[in-house]
Amino acid sequence: MHLKNLPAVLSFSVISVLPAAVYASDPANLPVPPAGFDARNPSIPHGKLDVSVSYPTRNYGMRKVTVYTPPGYSTDQKYPVVYLHHGIGGNEVSWIGQGSNEGNADNIMDYLYSKNMAKPMIVVMPSGKMDGADDFARFANFGDVLLNDLIPWVEKTYSAATDADLRAISGLSMGGGQTFNFGFPNTDVFHYIGPYSAAPNTQQPSQTIRDVAAVKDNVKLIFISCGSTDGLIGNSKNYHDFLDANNIDHIYQIEPNEGHTKTVWNRSFYNFAQRIFLDDGATGGGGGAAAGRPAAGGRRWSGRRRGGRGLGRRR
């Protein structure tokens, strides 16, 4: 499979913070997660973390990735997969560990499973910065590795489903920009798209969404979030406005009185994870959200559901 339609990299190399603003254009207003949802809880089952595992690439040598598999993981089942990306200063361990300054994906998934609120899934957290002339180029260049090296390796190494209906992409800040930039041009690969607090590496919607019909036909959930006082909120607002103008259903979650913070990212992953892969045929168990009952609030995607086409263009 070859990377298709990846937009050109922005030409500036320093992140300039836009003036802080508050946008309240039809935000989803999802409920605040319960206390302790992102903390390590020794009294509940835990998934397994394969930390900083090396995987081969065609052009960039060995790369690092951390993989979370759910409690009760079995090679007799096929699991959905979410590819979860870090921010500009992060790496493959930035989404794990209580001391992380970006997120606690492993704790959040453990909590959701303990409450029967999410479909069992594999969470893949790669180091997403490659070689390049500047930070934006380094993050853009990872798109080729993601599609042509990492996804095939995950599907060979783990009991991962290969259907696009069972594949999601998500991330925070610079990884939120990657989510927009890699997700929308490849709707035959990712049927769930969840960017949080997207950074200035984010391409304009008119550059990434060139086929509105394909987005409507293929993508089952678009979840965009940001803090209300985040100076980068304009990147998320641009997509919200574009999607609204083109009648593309989505969740647009603005976290009140929050900036560019871990609080936003943990809450966002909590809300995104319980809304993906709800009834798409993975053989893992699960109820709650898996039965179509995520936390109340927001505009749920209820659009067209089609048979998946896997990676489609792999060759």
GILIN-V179899 format. One line per field, one symbol per residue. ss: DSSP state (H for helix, E for strand, - for the rest). phi: phi as a letter, one per 40 degrees, with the letter a starting at -180 (. if undefined). burial: + if it has 24 or more other C-alpha atoms within 12 Angstrom, else -. A space follows every 50 residues. Layout:
ss->???
phi->???
burial->???
//
This chain:
ss->-----------------------------------------------EEE EEEEEE-----EEEEEEEE---------EEEEEEE--------------- ----HHHHHHHHHH------EEEEEE--------HHHHHH-HHHHHHHHH HHHHHHH--E---HHHEEEEEE-HHHHHHHHHHHHH-----EEEEE---- ----HHHH---HHHHHHH--EEEEEEE-----HHHHHHHHHHHHH----- EEEEE------HHHHHHHHHHHH--------------HHHH--------- ---------------
phi->.bcbfccccccbbbcbccdcabbbcfccfcccccdgcbccbccbcbcbbc cfccbcbcbbgcbbabbbbcdgdbccbbbcbbcbbcccccacbccbgccc cbabcccccdccccbfbacdacbbbccbbbcicaccccccccdccdcbbc ddcdcccbcbcbcccbbbbaibfdcccdcccccccbccbbbbbbcbfdcc ccccdcccbcbccccccbccabbbaaccbccccdcccdcdcccccbfbca bbbbccfbbcbddccccccdccccbbgcabgcccchafcccgbcdchgbc cbccbbccbfcgcca
burial->--++-++-++-----------++---++++--+---++++----++++++ +-+-+-------+++++++++-+----+++++++++++-+++++++---+ ++++++++++++++-+++++++++++++++----++++++++++++++++ +++++--+++++++++++++++++++++++++++++++++++++++++++ +++++--+++-+-++++++++++++++++++++++++++++++----+++ ++++++-+++++++++++++++++++++++++++++++++-+-++--+++ +---+--+-++----
//
